[in-house]
Amino acid sequence: MPRGISLARENQRVLVWTDSDWLFWTNRKGERQAQSHFANPIASASISDDGSAIVVAETDGRFSWHAPDLQTRW
């Protein structure tokens, strides 16, 4: 079940995180473009307006920065 959503307004894509610790990046039709599973629950996530940067906060206090393919950059 979805836990949160963040919109990349410029490219009209959506970032969704679920209560089963999955992060999904979708196109404007809702088709998955990338997905990633996290070991810890996702507390919150946000995406830049142009979709080039994603920040994820986990419940254990960790933050991570991801590229549009959801690969960890930092």
Beta strands, then each sheet from edge to edge (+ up, - down):
strand 1: 2-8
strand 2: 13-18
strand 3: 22-26
strand 4: 32-37
strand 5: 42-47
strand 6: 54-58
strand 7: 63-66
sheet 1: 1+ 2- 3+ 4-
sheet 2: 5+ 6- 7+
end
